[in-house]
Amino acid sequence: MHTMVRLFYIVFLGIMLLPACSFSKKKKNEVRINPNVRLSGRVQSVNQEDKFVLIRRYGRWHVGEGQLVESRGDGRSANLMPTGEELGEHVAADIRSGEVEVGDGVYIRQMSSPAPAVPQVPSPASESATEVKAPSVESVPLLTQPIVSNPE
């Protein structure tokens, strides 16, 4: 009888603990992907006196028109300006503003969409251009009578 109670107790505990396992599943963190921002590297070294950083780049490094280079880490952010100097997988950049430390992520952000194509204005030499002339003084009629504001 004693073994039967023990067996019942073990089965009862197993049944009670089994549903608890389903509640312990962690929810996956959803990461939103922003196509206007890409992680481009990490800050390898910082020279605070001369205000420049050395960045270890990840893959291709290209900063186009309308793009901003920035670093972020632990509540810090800095605006960086690449100097164009490259050595292997490292790129140099000047610190424009903010705080930066070794290990901060370096991101390239697209600030604006590319400018739309500007329509071409025909040049005066082209045949389709029309010439606009101001009227001459002789063609403007002169007033011969005074203007009366309240005729009676």
C-alpha positions as semicolon CSV with decimal commas, in nm:
position;residue;x (nm);y (nm);z (nm)
1;M;0,000;0,000;0,000
2;H;0,286;0,234;0,084
3;T;0,447;0,187;-0,260
4;M;0,113;0,253;-0,425
5;V;0,080;0,591;-0,249
6;R;0,438;0,676;-0,341
7;L;0,375;0,586;-0,706
8;F;0,055;0,791;-0,708
9;Y;0,243;1,088;-0,556
10;I;0,518;1,071;-0,822
11;V;0,267;1,049;-1,108
12;F;0,065;1,334;-0,958
13;L;0,375;1,556;-0,933
14;G;0,475;1,469;-1,291
15;I;0,132;1,563;-1,419
16;M;0,135;1,893;-1,228
17;L;0,487;1,993;-1,338
18;L;0,448;1,898;-1,704
19;P;0,223;2,195;-1,800
20;A;0,460;2,434;-1,620
21;C;0,726;2,360;-1,881
22;S;0,514;2,515;-2,153
23;F;0,501;2,846;-1,965
24;S;0,878;2,872;-1,940
25;K;0,926;2,920;-2,315
26;K;1,094;3,249;-2,387
27;K;0,941;3,475;-2,645
28;K;1,168;3,552;-2,936
29;N;1,280;3,912;-2,956
30;E;1,157;4,058;-3,279
31;V;1,423;4,259;-3,455
32;R;1,302;4,525;-3,693
33;I;1,526;4,564;-3,994
34;N;1,579;4,920;-4,107
35;P;1,699;4,925;-4,469
36;N;1,832;5,280;-4,424
37;V;2,089;5,178;-4,158
38;R;2,363;4,917;-4,188
39;L;2,630;4,805;-3,941
40;S;2,958;4,877;-4,120
41;G;3,222;4,814;-3,855
42;R;3,347;4,863;-3,499
43;V;3,570;5,130;-3,348
44;Q;3,916;4,974;-3,316
45;S;4,100;5,267;-3,156
46;V;4,026;5,625;-3,050
47;N;4,260;5,927;-3,046
48;Q;4,080;6,189;-2,836
49;E;4,358;6,449;-2,871
50;D;4,350;6,457;-3,252
51;K;3,976;6,368;-3,261
52;F;3,990;6,068;-3,493
53;V;3,907;5,698;-3,479
54;L;4,027;5,386;-3,654
55;I;3,738;5,165;-3,767
56;R;3,759;4,793;-3,839
57;R;3,523;4,767;-4,134
58;Y;3,288;4,479;-4,207
59;G;3,294;4,404;-4,579
60;R;3,269;4,673;-4,843
61;W;3,308;5,031;-4,717
62;H;3,132;5,292;-4,927
63;V;2,980;5,617;-4,803
64;G;2,775;5,782;-5,074
65;E;2,605;6,117;-5,107
66;G;2,325;6,164;-4,855
67;Q;2,475;5,910;-4,612
68;L;2,590;5,974;-4,256
69;V;2,849;5,773;-4,059
70;E;2,778;5,741;-3,688
71;S;2,892;5,531;-3,394
72;R;2,672;5,405;-3,111
73;G;2,733;5,221;-2,787
74;D;2,608;5,217;-2,423
75;G;2,421;5,547;-2,440
76;R;2,691;5,718;-2,645
77;S;2,674;5,832;-3,003
78;A;2,908;6,023;-3,229
79;N;2,897;6,173;-3,576
80;L;3,199;6,059;-3,781
81;M;3,350;6,184;-4,107
82;P;3,557;5,928;-4,303
83;T;3,890;6,072;-4,418
84;G;3,926;5,835;-4,713
85;E;4,238;5,671;-4,569
86;E;4,223;5,291;-4,569
87;L;4,475;5,030;-4,457
88;G;4,365;4,670;-4,505
89;E;4,041;4,624;-4,315
90;H;4,076;4,955;-4,128
91;V;3,934;5,297;-4,217
92;A;4,013;5,633;-4,052
93;A;3,745;5,887;-3,963
94;D;3,738;6,224;-3,788
95;I;3,511;6,275;-3,486
96;R;3,274;6,560;-3,572
97;S;3,070;6,552;-3,252
98;G;2,972;6,325;-2,964
99;E;3,151;6,060;-2,761
100;V;3,305;5,740;-2,893
101;E;3,486;5,448;-2,729
102;V;3,661;5,135;-2,849
103;G;3,406;4,867;-2,942
104;D;3,123;5,102;-3,042
105;G;2,933;4,998;-3,352
106;V;2,979;5,209;-3,666
107;Y;2,670;5,253;-3,882
108;I;2,612;5,410;-4,221
109;R;2,270;5,574;-4,238
110;Q;2,089;5,685;-4,553
111;M;1,965;6,034;-4,466
112;S;1,756;6,108;-4,774
113;S;1,638;5,937;-5,085
114;P;1,831;6,010;-5,403
115;A;1,733;6,339;-5,564
116;P;1,483;6,308;-5,848
117;A;1,602;6,386;-6,196
118;V;1,582;6,756;-6,274
119;P;1,409;6,828;-6,605
120;Q;1,632;6,991;-6,861
121;V;1,548;7,348;-6,959
122;P;1,608;7,417;-7,329
123;S;1,896;7,650;-7,393
124;P;1,831;7,985;-7,570
125;A;2,024;7,862;-7,872
126;S;1,787;7,568;-7,928
127;E;1,508;7,597;-8,183
128;S;1,235;7,506;-7,935
129;A;1,315;7,800;-7,707
130;T;1,081;8,096;-7,738
131;E;1,206;8,447;-7,691
132;V;1,015;8,672;-7,453
133;K;1,046;9,047;-7,503
134;A;0,935;9,323;-7,271
135;P;0,690;9,573;-7,422
136;S;0,845;9,896;-7,543
137;V;0,755;10,230;-7,386
138;E;0,593;10,348;-7,710
139;S;0,343;10,060;-7,712
140;V;0,204;10,141;-7,362
141;P;-0,096;10,379;-7,389
142;L;-0,082;10,702;-7,187
143;L;-0,369;10,820;-6,971
144;T;-0,517;11,143;-7,104
145;Q;-0,795;11,183;-6,850
146;P;-0,761;11,186;-6,469
147;I;-0,879;10,882;-6,274
148;V;-1,185;10,966;-6,065
149;S;-1,245;10,739;-5,770
150;N;-1,602;10,849;-5,691
151;P;-1,787;10,981;-5,997
152;E;-2,112;11,173;-5,930
